[in-house]
Amino acid sequence: MRRKHNTIPKLHLRKGDRVKVLSGESRGHIGDVLEVFPDKRKAIVEGANVVTKHLKPNQQNPNGSIQKTEAPLHVSKLMVIDPKTGQPTRVGRVKTENGWARVAKKSGEILK
């Protein structure tokens, strides 16, 4: 039986949003969303959940190296920062003349 709604869910996050990490090792960190994966319900936040990756030696890098990169976080651990108050807020949706827009619940300001 086929699903009647979209298989990829809508998220409260978008690329470029300023978010706060709510739980985990990076709890309290505030950063910008670099990339969003809606099908996995995960997002990469700048400077949060940094992991080290050991690279094997190759012709370009004969000694090998250790590279630090950000790993994806589940979107339930992230909360959008209200641009007006600077505090974490929930996100709602309202219909405008241009279509649907995301709105910060604390201040009522439209998010980009």
Backbone as CSV, one residue per row, in Angstrom:
resi,resn,N_x,N_y,N_z,CA_x,CA_y,CA_z,C_x,C_y,C_z
1,MET,0.836,-1.182,0.000,0.000,0.000,0.000,0.879,1.243,0.000
2,ARG,0.565,2.225,-0.816,1.368,3.431,-0.936,0.974,4.460,0.106
3,ARG,1.945,5.246,0.517,1.673,6.317,1.465,1.025,7.478,0.723
4,LYS,0.111,8.156,1.398,-0.595,9.256,0.751,0.118,10.586,0.910
5,HIS,1.062,10.663,1.818,1.779,11.913,2.025,3.213,11.766,1.521
6,ASN,3.949,12.850,1.552,5.316,12.831,1.057,6.170,11.853,1.861
7,THR,7.066,11.177,1.170,7.940,10.238,1.863,9.078,10.976,2.563
8,ILE,9.493,12.150,2.044,10.523,12.942,2.697,9.836,13.985,3.566
9,PRO,10.013,13.922,4.899,9.295,14.838,5.780,9.862,16.249,5.739
10,LYS,9.035,17.233,6.065,9.493,18.612,6.185,10.154,18.766,7.547
11,LEU,11.232,19.511,7.573,11.958,19.739,8.817,11.814,21.192,9.237
12,HIS,12.073,21.465,10.503,12.011,22.836,10.988,13.315,23.567,10.714
13,LEU,14.308,22.878,10.153,15.619,23.467,9.873,15.824,23.662,8.386
14,ARG,16.656,24.632,8.064,17.107,24.839,6.696,18.577,25.183,6.720
15,LYS,19.228,25.031,5.590,20.630,25.394,5.468,20.774,26.892,5.729
16,GLY,21.735,27.254,6.568,21.962,28.658,6.898,21.303,29.111,8.189
17,ASP,20.411,28.303,8.775,19.775,28.659,10.047,20.807,28.655,11.172
18,ARG,20.596,29.533,12.144,21.425,29.538,13.347,20.705,28.676,14.378
19,VAL,21.394,27.650,14.916,20.757,26.696,15.817,21.586,26.505,17.079
20,LYS,20.918,25.960,18.104,21.572,25.597,19.359,21.438,24.097,19.531
21,VAL,22.528,23.444,19.963,22.523,22.005,20.210,21.973,21.766,21.612
22,LEU,20.941,20.939,21.730,20.253,20.725,22.998,20.843,19.600,23.834
23,SER,21.414,18.572,23.205,21.929,17.446,23.979,23.134,16.843,23.288
24,GLY,23.840,16.016,24.033,25.012,15.354,23.491,26.286,16.033,23.938
25,GLU,27.393,15.633,23.346,28.698,16.152,23.729,28.835,17.638,23.424
26,SER,28.167,18.107,22.373,28.256,19.514,21.959,27.120,20.355,22.530
27,ARG,26.515,19.916,23.638,25.362,20.610,24.213,25.689,22.075,24.501
28,GLY,24.790,22.981,24.088,24.974,24.402,24.316,25.673,25.120,23.178
29,HIS,26.232,24.366,22.230,26.950,24.987,21.115,25.959,25.680,20.170
30,ILE,26.316,26.881,19.726,25.499,27.620,18.770,26.289,27.753,17.479
31,GLY,25.661,27.373,16.358,26.336,27.438,15.067,25.343,27.442,13.930
32,ASP,25.857,27.593,12.717,25.021,27.626,11.521,24.886,26.221,10.944
33,VAL,23.728,25.952,10.339,23.500,24.670,9.680,24.206,24.706,8.327
34,LEU,25.110,23.752,8.113,25.859,23.686,6.866,25.154,22.846,5.815
35,GLU,24.498,21.772,6.258,23.833,20.864,5.327,22.713,20.133,6.055
36,VAL,21.632,19.826,5.331,20.485,19.134,5.912,20.204,17.884,5.086
37,PHE,19.935,16.778,5.776,19.580,15.516,5.127,18.154,15.145,5.549
38,PRO,17.125,15.593,4.811,15.741,15.358,5.237,15.354,13.882,5.299
39,ASP,15.879,13.067,4.387,15.508,11.653,4.390,16.040,10.922,5.622
40,LYS,17.189,11.344,6.151,17.759,10.752,7.365,17.384,11.525,8.618
41,ARG,16.743,12.686,8.464,16.359,13.578,9.555,17.584,14.015,10.363
42,LYS,18.656,14.372,9.651,19.890,14.809,10.292,20.387,16.092,9.652
43,ALA,21.257,16.799,10.374,21.835,18.047,9.877,23.266,18.177,10.398
44,ILE,24.091,18.885,9.622,25.464,19.162,10.031,25.523,20.604,10.512
45,VAL,26.036,20.788,11.739,26.147,22.119,12.336,27.629,22.491,12.413
46,GLU,27.920,23.727,12.049,29.300,24.217,12.032,29.898,24.184,13.441
47,GLY,31.004,23.449,13.605,31.730,23.392,14.868,31.150,22.445,15.908
48,ALA,30.062,21.756,15.619,29.448,20.837,16.586,29.657,19.392,16.144
49,ASN,29.779,18.482,17.091,29.938,17.056,16.839,31.141,16.785,15.937
50,VAL,32.276,17.351,16.316,33.500,17.200,15.516,34.106,15.827,15.789
51,VAL,34.396,15.082,14.722,34.997,13.756,14.815,36.332,13.768,14.073
52,THR,37.227,12.863,14.461,38.510,12.752,13.781,38.484,11.545,12.862
53,LYS,39.052,11.723,11.679,39.109,10.652,10.689,40.577,10.450,10.324
54,HIS,41.058,9.221,10.453,42.439,8.897,10.125,42.505,8.471,8.667
55,LEU,43.334,9.167,7.887,43.470,8.875,6.462,44.737,8.060,6.223
56,LYS,44.620,7.039,5.385,45.755,6.189,5.059,46.740,6.938,4.163
57,PRO,47.986,6.555,4.192,48.951,7.175,3.289,48.617,6.864,1.830
58,ASN,48.819,7.854,0.968,48.639,7.668,-0.466,49.705,8.492,-1.184
59,GLN,49.643,8.551,-2.516,50.694,9.246,-3.252,50.694,10.745,-2.994
60,GLN,49.512,11.351,-2.852,49.448,12.790,-2.577,49.880,13.107,-1.144
61,ASN,49.589,12.206,-0.223,49.899,12.404,1.187,50.627,11.157,1.707
62,PRO,51.964,11.076,1.504,52.671,9.831,1.820,52.698,9.473,3.310
63,ASN,52.517,10.434,4.208,52.547,10.136,5.640,51.178,9.847,6.224
64,GLY,50.112,10.058,5.449,48.775,9.937,6.009,48.460,11.177,6.824
65,SER,47.268,11.255,7.388,46.931,12.427,8.186,45.720,12.140,9.061
66,ILE,45.458,13.074,9.950,44.261,13.035,10.789,43.437,14.267,10.440
67,GLN,42.189,14.038,10.038,41.329,15.126,9.580,40.147,15.270,10.541
68,LYS,39.823,16.508,10.912,38.670,16.763,11.789,37.519,17.283,10.941
69,THR,36.353,16.649,11.087,35.166,17.064,10.334,33.947,17.026,11.250
70,GLU,32.893,17.739,10.846,31.641,17.717,11.598,30.794,16.536,11.130
71,ALA,30.242,15.809,12.076,29.359,14.691,11.775,27.907,15.161,11.917
72,PRO,26.968,14.503,11.220,25.560,14.906,11.320,24.977,14.665,12.716
73,LEU,24.042,15.541,13.098,23.286,15.412,14.343,21.814,15.215,13.996
74,HIS,21.091,14.499,14.833,19.654,14.340,14.603,18.959,15.675,14.844
75,VAL,17.936,15.991,14.031,17.290,17.300,14.121,16.544,17.500,15.432
76,SER,16.210,16.424,16.146,15.531,16.581,17.431,16.459,17.172,18.486
77,LYS,17.766,17.135,18.254,18.740,17.705,19.187,19.031,19.170,18.882
78,LEU,18.402,19.732,17.857,18.690,21.099,17.431,17.461,21.979,17.567
79,MET,17.680,23.251,17.933,16.593,24.211,18.053,17.019,25.519,17.400
80,VAL,16.136,26.087,16.598,16.431,27.308,15.860,16.525,28.486,16.830
81,ILE,17.495,29.383,16.573,17.659,30.594,17.376,16.773,31.692,16.789
82,ASP,15.965,32.330,17.647,15.093,33.425,17.226,15.952,34.631,16.844
83,PRO,15.816,35.173,15.633,16.657,36.301,15.233,16.397,37.574,16.028
84,LYS,15.209,37.708,16.594,14.869,38.919,17.327,15.365,38.869,18.774
85,THR,15.102,37.765,19.480,15.459,37.662,20.892,16.799,36.984,21.125
86,GLY,17.272,36.176,20.177,18.541,35.468,20.341,18.436,34.233,21.200
87,GLN,17.222,33.768,21.484,17.010,32.580,22.295,16.437,31.458,21.441
88,PRO,16.606,30.195,21.870,16.033,29.080,21.109,14.507,29.172,21.079
89,THR,13.930,28.813,19.952,12.481,28.897,19.794,11.984,27.748,18.936
90,ARG,10.702,27.436,19.105,10.074,26.470,18.218,9.708,27.176,16.922
91,VAL,9.427,26.394,15.892,9.138,26.953,14.583,7.714,26.567,14.187
92,GLY,6.952,27.553,13.722,5.617,27.313,13.204,5.553,27.692,11.739
93,ARG,4.418,27.429,11.120,4.240,27.778,9.710,2.961,28.593,9.565
94,VAL,3.050,29.675,8.791,1.879,30.496,8.503,1.804,30.717,6.999
95,LYS,0.608,30.912,6.516,0.413,31.154,5.098,0.472,32.658,4.844
96,THR,1.298,33.056,3.887,1.425,34.455,3.494,0.988,34.587,2.047
97,GLU,1.061,35.809,1.531,0.649,36.009,0.134,1.601,35.319,-0.839
98,ASN,2.846,35.052,-0.407,3.829,34.382,-1.265,3.863,32.875,-1.053
99,GLY,3.026,32.350,-0.182,3.013,30.921,0.131,3.250,30.716,1.617
100,TRP,3.731,29.540,1.971,3.965,29.219,3.369,5.311,29.759,3.823
101,ALA,5.362,30.239,5.070,6.596,30.777,5.640,6.790,30.201,7.039
102,ARG,8.055,30.080,7.443,8.375,29.627,8.789,8.398,30.819,9.731
103,VAL,7.856,30.628,10.939,7.732,31.706,11.911,8.304,31.244,13.251
104,ALA,9.053,32.142,13.907,9.543,31.862,15.256,8.378,32.015,16.224
105,LYS,8.167,30.996,17.072,7.022,31.022,17.993,7.191,32.064,19.094
106,LYS,8.414,32.372,19.528,8.627,33.321,20.625,8.307,34.744,20.221
107,SER,8.819,35.181,19.067,8.637,36.588,18.675,7.620,36.761,17.559
108,GLY,7.274,35.711,16.853,6.356,35.826,15.725,7.027,36.344,14.453
109,GLU,8.355,36.477,14.480,9.075,36.985,13.322,9.267,35.890,12.277
110,ILE,9.140,36.272,11.011,9.292,35.314,9.918,10.773,34.987,9.739
111,LEU,11.070,33.688,9.660,12.448,33.228,9.422,12.711,33.200,7.934
112,LYS,13.948,33.429,7.542,14.296,33.479,6.120,14.009,32.238,5.353
